[in-house]
Amino acid sequence: MGKIIAIANQKGGVGKTTTSINLAASLGVLEKKVLLIDADPQANATSGLGIDVENVEKGTYQVLEHTASAAEVVIKTSSPNLSVIPSHIDLVAIEIELVDKDQREYMLKKALAPIKDQYDYILIDCAPSLGLLTLNALTAADSVMIPIQCEYFALEGLGKLLNTIKSVQKIHNPDLDIEGLLLTMYDSRLRLSNQVVEEVQKHFNEMVFTTIIQRNVRLSEAPSYGESIINYDAASKGAANYLSLAHEVIKKNK
């Protein structure tokens, strides 16, 4: 039975896409069958895995519109055991197009139902907003992972996201769990980074992943080569961090 994890935070630049790509690749390397869904119109998860966004003919947009099945639009990547449903800038229009549809929050859930059992994990890279796209992801997901940047405004907006999750649980998806809070962009030399870690762990103790994603140059370089950190530099700190996170996710879901 596949587990669907949405990776969400309405704040931009907190490491959602980096986490989506590298956690997906790490789970793949650990011999799990993984599907990554790019649900962000910026399509960074698509290009970050070496897929030319300009040439994407069918992807998340068509899946949400139900003009193509999820199985039809899956693309295999060069990363072991990892496939992707790509995105394209046309996904921007989906919010407007779904507005007057019946059960508009359930479009992704319905589309994934036929393929859910073919994967161990399905990760959804959400857009940095709490619009219909993210709502679809949260309604389809079994759990949500929240990346939090180790910076000054880290906890700002977190309350809003947790409230959104609560209302999704109440109205659309009573089974939605919080997979965990993931601290990203950590720099051990900065006092602020350490303060944020302490603060988050104090407030959310059990909910916080033990793994902390450190700032890492190789990690920022990898997407420009269209590769996950595992393919780009398996010996880097970034690769070690994401493999550790993958182990933690697998252990948690045993």
ZIQUIQUI-V153645 format. One record per residue. N is the residue number from 1. SS is DSSP state (A for helix, B for strand, O for the rest). Layout:
<<N,SS> <N,SS>>
This chain:
<<1,O> <2,O> <3,B> <4,B> <5,B> <6,B> <7,B> <8,O> <9,O> <10,O> <11,O> <12,O> <13,O> <14,O> <15,O> <16,A> <17,A> <18,A> <19,A> <20,A> <21,A> <22,A> <23,A> <24,A> <25,A> <26,A> <27,A> <28,A> <29,A> <30,O> <31,O> <32,O> <33,O> <34,B> <35,B> <36,B> <37,B> <38,B> <39,B> <40,O> <41,O> <42,O> <43,O> <44,A> <45,A> <46,A> <47,A> <48,O> <49,O> <50,O> <51,O> <52,O> <53,A> <54,A> <55,A> <56,O> <57,O> <58,O> <59,O> <60,A> <61,A> <62,A> <63,A> <64,A> <65,A> <66,O> <67,O> <68,O> <69,O> <70,A> <71,A> <72,A> <73,A> <74,B> <75,B> <76,B> <77,O> <78,O> <79,O> <80,O> <81,O> <82,B> <83,B> <84,B> <85,B> <86,O> <87,O> <88,O> <89,A> <90,A> <91,A> <92,A> <93,A> <94,A> <95,A> <96,A> <97,A> <98,A> <99,O> <100,O> <101,O> <102,O> <103,O> <104,A> <105,A> <106,A> <107,A> <108,A> <109,A> <110,A> <111,A> <112,A> <113,A> <114,O> <115,O> <116,A> <117,A> <118,A> <119,O> <120,O> <121,B> <122,B> <123,B> <124,B> <125,B> <126,B> <127,O> <128,O> <129,O> <130,O> <131,O> <132,A> <133,A> <134,A> <135,A> <136,A> <137,A> <138,A> <139,A> <140,A> <141,O> <142,O> <143,B> <144,B> <145,B> <146,B> <147,B> <148,B> <149,B> <150,O> <151,O> <152,O> <153,O> <154,O> <155,O> <156,O> <157,O> <158,A> <159,A> <160,A> <161,A> <162,A> <163,A> <164,A> <165,A> <166,A> <167,A> <168,A> <169,A> <170,A> <171,A> <172,O> <173,O> <174,O> <175,O> <176,O> <177,B> <178,B> <179,B> <180,B> <181,B> <182,B> <183,B> <184,B> <185,B> <186,B> <187,O> <188,O> <189,O> <190,O> <191,A> <192,A> <193,A> <194,A> <195,A> <196,A> <197,A> <198,A> <199,A> <200,A> <201,A> <202,A> <203,A> <204,A> <205,A> <206,A> <207,A> <208,B> <209,B> <210,B> <211,B> <212,B> <213,B> <214,B> <215,O> <216,O> <217,A> <218,A> <219,A> <220,A> <221,A> <222,A> <223,A> <224,A> <225,A> <226,O> <227,O> <228,O> <229,A> <230,A> <231,A> <232,A> <233,O> <234,O> <235,O> <236,O> <237,A> <238,A> <239,A> <240,A> <241,A> <242,A> <243,A> <244,A> <245,A> <246,A> <247,A> <248,A> <249,A> <250,A> <251,A> <252,A> <253,O> <254,O>>
